[in-house]
Amino acid sequence: MKTAPVADFKAKLSAYIKQCAGGSPVIITRYGKPAAVMISPRYIVAHSPRIQAMLEKSRKSLTAGKGLSRTAFWKAVRNRCGKAK
């Protein structure tokens, strides 16, 4: 985990985005104290027990044959969004 002062973070934002996308959170400090954290969505998914439980439930459902085909899935999405064809 990297720590960066806010001025450095602002100056090197692209580099910190790349680092964060690689899975390493960045703690942003102001006056030497933690003020914010930049975290990749992948990091959140990988470390959230709640999201992991939902994914496991979905995997079990698919294994049991309770999933939708690709066509049925996108049809359901279109219907839900009010764009039924």
N, C-alpha and C positions, 0 to 999 in steps of 0.2 A: 504494500500500500504506500503510495506516494503522498507526500505533504507539500503543498505549494502556497506561498503567499499570494494574496489576491492579485497584486500587480504582476507577478510572474505568470500567474494563471491567465490573466487577460492578454499578456504579451505572447504567450505560447499556447493559445487555446487549441489550435489544430493538433499540436503534439500531444496535449493532454487528452483530447478526444480519441486519438489513435491508441494511447495507452489504456484508456478506459475501455475501448472496444475490445482490447485484448484480454479483458477480464480483471484488470487491476483498478480498484476504486482510487479516487484522488480526494484527499482532504484539503479543503481550501481554508487558509487561515487569514484572519484579519487581526493585526496588531499581535501576532504570535499565538492567537487562540483559535481553535477550530470554529469556523463559521458556517461551512457547508460541506457537502460531500457530493461528488459526481460519481454516479454508479451506472454501469452498463445495464440495459434491460436483461441481458443474458445472465448477469450476476444475480439479479433479483430472482429470476426464474430458478436458477440453480440453487439458491440458498433459502428460498421461501418454503417452509413446510406446508403451508396452505396450498400454494401452487403445485408443489410436488404431489400432494394428496389428490388434487383434481386431475393431474396428468395420469396418475396411477389408476384412478377410477375410470378414466377414459380408455386407458390401455386394456383394462380388464373387460370393459364393455365391448371394445372392438374384437378382442379375442373370443368373446362369447357370441360373436356374430350380430351384435346389436347396433353396428354402425350403419351409416348411410353410404350409398355409392356416391361417387364424385358428382354425377348428374343430379341425384336427389339432394345432395348437400347444397349445390349452387342454386337449385330451384327453391329450396327452403330459404336461402339467403335472399334471393330476389323477392320472394313472397313477404318476408319479414320487413324488407326495405320498401315495400309498396311498389315494386317494379315488376310485378308478375307478367310473364309473357305467355 
